Amino acid sequence: MNETYLNKIINEDVLKVLSMLADNSIDLVLTDPPYFLDKMDDSWDEKKVASTKYHHVIKSLPAGMKFDREQGKNFYKWYYKVANEIIRVLKPGGFFFSFSSPRLYHRMVSAIDDAGFLIRDCFIWLYTQNQPKAMSLNHFIEKLDEDKETKEDIKKQLNGWKTPQIKSCFEPIVMAQKEPDGTFLENFRKYNVGLLNTHVKIGQDMFPSNVISTNKINEIVDKCFLISKPDKKEKGDFNAHRTVKPLSLCEYIINLTTYSNEAVVLDPFAGSGTTLVAAKKLGRKFIGIDINKEYIEISKRRIKSTNANYFISNDINKERQLRILEKAAKYKRLNKCKIAKTI
Ligand SMILES: C[S@@+](CC[C@H](N)C(=O)[O-])C[C@H]1O[C@@H](n2cnc3c(N)ncnc32)[C@H](O)[C@@H]1O
């Protein structure tokens, strides 16, 4: 049933497309959903979000300034439905990595948890450069019905005190897993998912970690957490998407969790297609979904100019991979029979 969608990006609403994908067919879901901050909900419209080419502005306020208690609750309700479909289409033991904002992370993880996933970890994408969003209150003080001297006193009193938005320097990424079928070993032999590839290195040949940085910070941080810096070309000059993720970050997660060239990576909120480009580059199969037609066109362009590398590791050439996969299918069939006989 998934054949129609393999290595394609579908321009539709996420829930509609997910409902058409087969059960237990996807190896990894790696995605960056709309954050439900200000107009960035599931009907995110680029034109409503951005009023200028250079600033990320929601009407007259910088993104993230408005606080609405319903945002998190609405996000939870919608993401619970999405997570319920994702758990159905993932293979047993398959991983679901989902980016979030620090503000709504708890709602996202609760939705994923309540849909039946095992919450394994929280990754953080660490960076030092970001625009602080905190605002001075001088503008509002000026509007107070007070004399000039009082206004000046208040301004002096609040010198340096700003609205409660600290400079944001990380993005949390949940690592959730669909319950494995049997032990980790049994599950891996049947589905080729559910374990992490510790040959994947981070920083200077370090054991893979849940902290990832894509910009040089200092010697120790770089040694432990740096993955290659985004190349200016990787995004594409034509790419107008506002929240493009670093390609190396997606590659790191795909390498860490998917075993073979047969693995299917799904990004249900593909945006400009970074996850899909990474999957193709690493010789994996992919399925992308996005509701916005313009982004689909950007993704297609980026994917077209990406070459696939089918080389997995020194020990596992294509022939051996196929042999292992055939044996896995046989093992799965036999074990299904055993289960059927014991019931
Ligand atoms: C945060 S962006 C993803 C960016 C992507 N990671 C990249 O690197 O370009 C979220 C995407 O979700 C899409 N989206 C929002 N609501 C959707 C829905 N109901 N169904 C499918 N896609 C949706 C938006 O069009 C947007 O491109």
The ligand as an SDF file (V2000), in Angstrom:
LIG
                    3D

 27 29  0  0  0  0  0  0  0  0999 V2000
    8.2770   23.6610   11.1900 C   0  0  0  0  0  0  0  0  0  0  0  0
    7.8950   23.3630    9.5260 S   0  0  0  0  0  0  0  0  0  0  0  0
    8.9640   22.0390    9.0060 C   0  0  0  0  0  0  0  0  0  0  0  0
   10.3140   22.5350    8.4970 C   0  0  0  0  0  0  0  0  0  0  0  0
   11.2590   21.4510    8.0110 C   0  0  0  0  0  0  0  0  0  0  0  0
   11.7930   20.7010    9.1140 N   0  0  0  0  0  0  0  0  0  0  0  0
   12.4100   22.0060    7.1680 C   0  0  0  0  0  0  0  0  0  0  0  0
   13.5820   21.7650    7.5110 O   0  0  0  0  0  0  0  0  0  0  0  0
   12.1520   22.6920    6.1790 O   0  0  0  0  0  0  0  0  0  0  0  0
    6.3230   22.6250    9.6970 C   0  0  0  0  0  0  0  0  0  0  0  0
    5.6020   22.3370    8.3820 C   0  0  0  0  0  0  0  0  0  0  0  0
    4.3560   21.7120    8.6770 O   0  0  0  0  0  0  0  0  0  0  0  0
    3.4570   22.0270    7.6200 C   0  0  0  0  0  0  0  0  0  0  0  0
    2.0750   21.7930    8.1100 N   0  0  0  0  0  0  0  0  0  0  0  0
    1.3640   22.5390    8.9810 C   0  0  0  0  0  0  0  0  0  0  0  0
    0.1530   21.9970    9.1930 N   0  0  0  0  0  0  0  0  0  0  0  0
    0.0810   20.8650    8.4390 C   0  0  0  0  0  0  0  0  0  0  0  0
   -0.9290   19.8510    8.2460 C   0  0  0  0  0  0  0  0  0  0  0  0
   -2.1080   19.9270    8.8670 N   0  0  0  0  0  0  0  0  0  0  0  0
   -0.6450   18.8310    7.4160 N   0  0  0  0  0  0  0  0  0  0  0  0
    0.5660   18.7560    6.7760 C   0  0  0  0  0  0  0  0  0  0  0  0
    1.5480   19.6880    6.9150 N   0  0  0  0  0  0  0  0  0  0  0  0
    1.3200   20.7240    7.7450 C   0  0  0  0  0  0  0  0  0  0  0  0
    3.7720   23.5030    7.3000 C   0  0  0  0  0  0  0  0  0  0  0  0
    3.3930   23.8320    5.9700 O   0  0  0  0  0  0  0  0  0  0  0  0
    5.2930   23.5680    7.5350 C   0  0  0  0  0  0  0  0  0  0  0  0
    6.0220   23.4920    6.3390 O   0  0  0  0  0  0  0  0  0  0  0  0
  1  2  1  0
  2  3  1  0
  2 10  1  0
  3  4  1  0
  4  5  1  0
  5  6  1  0
  5  7  1  0
  7  8  2  0
  7  9  1  0
 10 11  1  0
 11 12  1  0
 11 26  1  0
 12 13  1  0
 13 14  1  0
 13 24  1  0
 14 15  1  0
 14 23  1  0
 15 16  2  0
 16 17  1  0
 17 18  1  0
 17 23  2  0
 18 19  1  0
 18 20  2  0
 20 21  1  0
 21 22  2  0
 22 23  1  0
 24 25  1  0
 24 26  1  0
 26 27  1  0
M  CHG  2   2   1   9  -1
M  END
$$$$
